[in-house]
Amino acid sequence: MTKKEKLFSKIVQQSKTFTYSELRTLLNNLGYKELTKGKTSGSRIAFYNQDRDHLIRLHKPHPGNELKRYQIHLICEELKSQGYIS
């Protein structure tokens, strides 16, 4: 199983330990680019897929690196809406 497949499986199972770094890797593999505003983007972050004209917005987790359960659910719903998850 490739790293991409492992990350995909982990988010679909809505793992409690999905990190922001893993999310960034997964979305980059799906064609999303992380958008930042100015020198620092603050706590709001966006991932944009130009081919699909699709934007995913969320807050960076803090103080740690692990995503909250509602953020994982949001990402899953967004990926379902784009056909990545059935």
C-alpha positions as CSV (number, residue, x, y, z in Angstrom):
1,M,0.0,0.0,0.0
2,T,1.4,3.4,-1.0
3,K,1.7,6.3,1.4
4,K,-1.2,8.1,-0.5
5,E,-3.4,5.0,-0.1
6,K,-2.5,4.8,3.6
7,L,-3.4,8.4,4.2
8,F,-6.6,8.1,2.2
9,S,-7.6,5.0,4.2
10,K,-6.7,6.8,7.5
11,I,-8.9,9.9,6.7
12,V,-11.8,7.7,5.4
13,Q,-11.8,5.8,8.7
14,Q,-11.8,9.2,10.4
15,S,-8.8,8.4,12.5
16,K,-8.4,10.4,15.7
17,T,-4.7,11.0,15.0
18,F,-4.7,12.6,11.5
19,T,-2.2,15.4,11.4
20,Y,-2.1,18.7,9.5
21,S,1.1,17.5,7.8
22,E,-0.6,14.3,6.6
23,L,-3.6,16.4,5.4
24,R,-1.3,18.6,3.4
25,T,0.4,15.6,1.8
26,L,-2.9,13.9,1.0
27,L,-4.4,17.0,-0.6
28,N,-1.2,17.8,-2.6
29,N,-1.4,14.3,-4.0
30,L,-5.0,15.0,-5.1
31,G,-4.0,18.2,-6.9
32,Y,-4.7,20.7,-4.2
33,K,-2.4,23.6,-3.5
34,E,-2.1,25.3,-0.1
35,L,-3.0,29.0,-0.4
36,T,-1.6,31.6,1.9
37,K,-2.2,35.3,2.2
38,G,0.8,37.6,2.6
39,K,3.8,36.5,4.7
40,T,1.7,34.6,7.2
41,S,-1.7,33.1,6.6
42,G,-2.7,33.1,10.2
43,S,-4.9,30.3,11.5
44,R,-7.1,30.1,8.4
45,I,-5.9,28.0,5.5
46,A,-7.2,27.1,2.2
47,F,-6.5,24.3,-0.3
48,Y,-7.4,24.9,-3.9
49,N,-7.7,22.4,-6.8
50,Q,-7.5,24.4,-10.0
51,D,-8.5,21.5,-12.2
52,R,-11.8,21.0,-10.3
53,D,-12.2,24.6,-9.3
54,H,-12.7,23.4,-5.7
55,L,-11.7,25.2,-2.5
56,I,-11.4,23.6,1.0
57,R,-11.1,26.0,3.9
58,L,-10.3,25.2,7.6
59,H,-8.3,26.4,10.6
60,K,-4.9,25.1,11.2
61,P,-4.9,23.0,14.4
62,H,-3.2,24.7,17.3
63,P,-1.4,24.4,19.6
64,G,-0.7,20.8,18.3
65,N,-0.6,19.4,14.8
66,E,-3.5,17.0,15.0
67,L,-6.8,17.8,13.3
68,K,-10.0,18.0,15.4
69,R,-12.7,15.4,14.8
70,Y,-15.0,18.0,13.1
71,Q,-12.1,19.0,10.7
72,I,-11.6,15.4,9.7
73,H,-15.4,15.1,9.1
74,L,-15.3,18.3,7.0
75,I,-12.5,17.1,4.9
76,C,-14.3,13.8,4.3
77,E,-17.4,15.6,3.2
78,E,-15.5,17.8,0.9
79,L,-13.7,14.8,-0.7
80,K,-17.1,13.0,-1.1
81,S,-18.5,16.0,-2.9
82,Q,-15.7,15.8,-5.4
83,G,-16.0,12.1,-5.9
84,Y,-12.8,11.0,-4.2
85,I,-14.7,9.1,-1.5
86,S,-17.9,7.1,-2.3
